[in-house]
Amino acid sequence: MSTPAHPETSSAGKRRIRVLIVDDSALVRSLLTDILRADPEIEVVGAASDAHVAREKIKQLNPDVLTLDVEMPKMDGITFLKNLMRLRPMPVVMVSSLTERGADVTLDALAIGAIDYLSKPKIDLAATLQDYSEELIEKIKIASRASVRALDPHRAATIAARPKFTTDAVLPKAPGTRQLRTTDRIIAIGASTGGTEAIKEVLTKLPPDAPGVVIAQHIPKAFSTPFAKRMNDCCQVTVYEAEDGQQVPRGSCLHSPRRPTSDGGTGWRPLCASVGRRRACQSTQTLGGRSVSLGCPECRPQRHRCDSHRDG
C-alpha cells in the first residue's frame, strides 16, 4: 500500500494539526502554506479565497484551526467569524494589517472569539522570515489547544452595536480628588497578543478607586491605542496608553504595548511608571512557564531600584 502524500500523523506519531488558510491574496495563501508545511506537526489541508469557499471546505476537510483574513470580497472576515462561532465554533487566528482600522476590526474579532492574530506578511519579509515563521507556527499550535465556546447572540449584538461615545455618559468615573491619590500598591498584569478579552474581564470588574494598574502586553502599538480607548469606554477606571515616567494614581490603568528597542528592534523596551515615591517597570517575560519582572536600564543603576524588583 502506498503512503499518503499528506499523512495525518507526524514522524513522532502525533496527530497533525489540520489548518485551513482563508485569504483573498494568492500570494499570502501560498506564503502561509509554505511556512506551515515546513513544520512536521502541522498539515495544511486546504486554502480558500473567500468566506463562501471557506464554508464549504470546513465541511469537507474538518480543520482544527483556521487562519482568517479580515478584509475579503463577498463576505468580510468579521461577518464570517460571527457565523462560524455561532454555528461551528473552532480556533481561529486572524491575519490583519497593522493599521488603526485593521486593529479596530481585529479587536472585534478577538471579542467575538478569535484566539489570536498575526500581522499580514510585509513586502520585505525576507529580512524577518524566520521570526515571522516561528510566530505563526507558535500561534497555530497554541490555538489548536484552545477551548472555544459558541458565540452568545447577545454578545454578538453588543459587539455590533459598540457605542461611539465616552464612558462618562454611561459609567461614572471616580471623583477627581480620588483620582489624584497615589498608592504604594499596584496591580501588574502581563498578557500575550490574544489576551485582550481576558484583560477586559479583569478591568471591567474594578471599582473606580481601585489601586493603579499597569499592563505589559505583547501587542503592537498600532493595536494598543484603539484597545486602550475601548477599555476606557467600558471600564470605571481610566485607561491610558502608557508614557514613560507617567504616574499611576488610584483609579487609573496604564497599558504598555511592545515598543521599538534602543537597537532598532521590535522587542520590549521597559517603561517606568511612578507609584507614589517609587517606580515600577512595565515589562514582563515568561521564563520556565513563570512570569517575572525585568529590570529596565533607567532603574538598574539606581540604588532604590524599581518596586517590582525590590525582592530580587
N, C-alpha and C positions, 0 to 999 in steps of 0.2 A: 504494500500500500504506500502510495506517495505521501510525503509530508506536506501539510497545508502551507500555502505561501505566507499566511499570517497566523501562526499558531496562537491559541488563546492563552497559553501559559508561557512564562519566561523560562530561561535555562535553569533557574533555581526552583522551578516547579510551581511558582506562584501564578495565580490568575492575573493576566494583564489588565491594566486599566483601559477600558474602551472609551475612546474620545471621538466626539463628532465636532468638527470645526464649522462654524457658521459665520461667513463674512462675504460681503459683496465684492471684495477685491480678490481677483485670482492670484495676484502676487502675494498677498498676505496669507491666503489659504495655503499656497504652496510652501511659503516660508515656515509657517507654523507646523505644517505637516512634516517637513524635513527635520525640524528641531525635535518634535515629539517622537518621531520614529527612531531617532538616534538613541533613545532610552529603552533598554530591554524590558522594562516593566510597564511600558505604555504601548498600546496599539491604536493607531488612528483608523477607525472603522469607516470613516467617510467624511465628506465635506459638502456644504450646501451654500448656495449663493444668496438665498433669501429665506425668509421665515416659512413660506409655503413649502419649499423643498425640504427644509429642515424638519417640519412637522411630519412629513411622510417618512423621512429617513429615521427619525426617532422611533416610529412604529416598526419599521423594518429591521433596524440594527440594534435597538435597545442599548444605547450607550450608557456608560457610567457617569461621564462628565461631558458637559457642553462648553465650548468656548463661543461666546456670542458677541457679535459686533453691535454697537449702539445704533449707528445710522445705516439703515438698509432700505432698498426700494420695496414697494408694495406694502410692507408692514415694518414699522420701526422696532428696534430691539426691546424697548420697554413694553410696548403693547404685547409683543410675542412672549416676553418673560412673564407678564401677568397671567396670560392664558396658560402658559406652561406650568407655573406654580400653582394654579388653581386646579388644573386637570391631571397633570402628570409631574409632580414635584421631583426635581433632580438637581444635583450640584451643577452650578453654572459659574464660570469665570468670565467676567465681562472684558472686552477688549475695547479701549476707549482712547480718544485723542486727549492729550494733556492741555485742553483749553478750558476756560472757565465754563463755557456752555457744556462741553463734554463732561467736565467734572460734575456739574449740577445733575446731569442726566444719570451719570454713573452712581451718584449718591442715592438717587431714586431707585436704581436697580438694586443696590445693597439693602435698601429699606424693604423692597419687595421680596427679597430672598436670595439674591446672588451671593455666593460665598466670598468672592474676591474679585479683583480687577487687575488688569495689566494694560500698560500704555501700548498704543499702536507702534509697530516697529518703525524706527527712524530711517531716514534716507541713508545716513552714514552708519548703518548698523554694523558694518564690518569691524569698526573700532571697538564695539561693545557687544559683539555677538555672543561671546562666551558668557558674560554676565546675564544678558537677556535670556539666553537659553536655560541657564541654571534657574533663573527666577520663574520662568514659565513652567518648567518641569516640576519645580517645588510646589507651585500653586496648584497644579493639576493633581499632584499626589495628595496634598492636604485636602483639596476639595473632594476627592474620591472617598475620603474617610468621614466626611461631614454627614450629619443627620439633618435632613431637610424636611420642613413641615409644609403642609399645604397653605396657600395664601388665604388668609381670612378676608372675605368680601368687604367687611367694614374697614379693615386696614388698607385694602386696595383703594377704596373710595377716599379715604383720608389722604393718601399719598397723591391721588389725582387732583384733589381739591386743596392742595397745600396753600395756606394763606400767604399773602404777599405783604402783609403789614407787620409791624413790630410787636413784640410780646407785651409792651406796655398797655396795649389795648385789650389783652386777654389775661395775662398773669401779672400780678403786681410785683414789681421789683422791690428789693429791700430798701428801706429809707436811706437817704443819703448819709446820715450820721453813722449808720451801722456799716455802710459800705466802706467808710474810711478807717474803720477799726482794723488793725493788723492782728495777727495771731502767730504764736510760736509753733502751732501745729498746722500741717498741710496734708492734703490727700494727694498722693502721687500715683498716677496711672500710666502704664506702658501698654501700647497696643500695636498690632500689625495693621496692614492696609485694610483687611476685612473687618476690623473691629469697630467700625463706625456705629453700628446698631447697638453693640454691647456698651459703648461709651454713652450713647443716648439713654439706654436703660438706667444707667447709674445717675447721670446728671439730672434727668427729669424728676428723680425722686429726692433730690437735695433741697432743703429749705433755703429761703433767700439769705439767711445769715449763717450758712454752713461755712466751715473752715475753708480757706483758699485751696483751690485745686490746680495742680499742674499736670499736664498730659504730654507725654512724648510718644508720638505715633509715626510709624514708618509709612508716611504719606507724602506725596509731592506737594509743594507749596501751592500749585495751581488748584489742588483739591482742598487744601486746608482753609483757604479764605471762604469759599461757599459753605464748607462744613461748619466753621465757626459761626457764620451768620445763621445757619439753620439751627444750631444748638442754642444760640442766643434767643431765637424766636420761640423756642418751645420750653425753655428752662426758666426757673425762678432765679438762678444765679446768673450773673452777667458773664458771657463767654467772649474772650478776646483771642485773636491770633497773637501769639507771644512775641514780645520785643525784648531784646537783651537788656537786663537791668530793671525790667518792669516790676513794680510792687505787686504783692499777692494779698490784698485785703480780704476780709471775710466777704462771702457772697460773690466771689469772683473765680473765674476759671481761665487759665492760660493754656492755649493749645499750641504746641510746638511741632511743626512738620519736619521732615527731613530737609536739610538745607545744604547749600554748597560748602565744602570744607576749604580751609586755607590753601590747600594744594590744588584747588580747582576741581576736585572730585565731587561726588554727589552723595557722600555718606553723611554721618551725623556730625554736626558741629554743635556741641553742647551749648545751651544758653543758661545764663544765671538769672535768677529772679530773687528779688529782695523779700524776705519773710521777717517782718519786724526789723531787728538789727542784724539778722543773719542772711545768708544767701543760700539758695538751693539750686542745684543743677537740674536742668530738664533734659536728661539723657539717660536712656536705659539700653541694656544689651542683655540678651539671653546667653548664659554660659552654663552648659551642662543641664539645660532644662530649667534653670533658675534665673529669674530676673534680678539683675544687680544694677546699681547706680555707677555711672562713670564720672570720674573727675574731669573738670574742664580746665583748659590752660589758664584761665583767669584765676581759678581758685587754688590750683596746686601750689603756687609759690607762697600763698598767704598762710600765716600761722593759724588763723581761726578756721580755715577750710570751710567747705560747704556743709550745711547742716545735715545733708543726706549722706556725707562721707565721714561724719564725726566718729562713728563707731568702727571704722575700718580704714 
